[in-house]
Amino acid sequence: MHPKDRGSATLWGVALMGLLMATATALATVGSVRVARHRVNSAADLSALAAAKLALIDPEGACHRASELAAANGVKLTDCQIKDDVVDVWTELPISLPLLGTRTVQGRSRAGPSTSTSN
């Protein structure tokens, strides 16, 4: 063993551990964003369906119900619009990411009656 090589395995080990930590952090961040995206879109879908069910009967109650359902799913309903019998809802969820700070993930969904094209 050459005297200058003493302790080099420790440095390589530390460098490898740093690389593994950076990779794990990146994968965890991507996973968090994907989970948040699914959560905000699912809440938007459910809220739009709930509001569409009440859109013609009680338009204001429909958006209130959509807001309650979004909150029950852990997201915030930011907008609810009813045009005729079609409901558009927008949801958002703030998430905290390492090194990037707080970001907001947004979702949107539209629901209304299906139209039959059969004669």
Secondary structure, DSSP 8 states (H G I E B T S, - for coil): --GGGTTHHHHHHHHHHHHHHHHHHHHHHHHHHHHHHHHHHHHHHHHHHHHHHHTTT-HHHHHHHHHHHHHHTT-EEEEEEEETTEEEEEEEEEEEETTTEEEEEEEEEEE--------
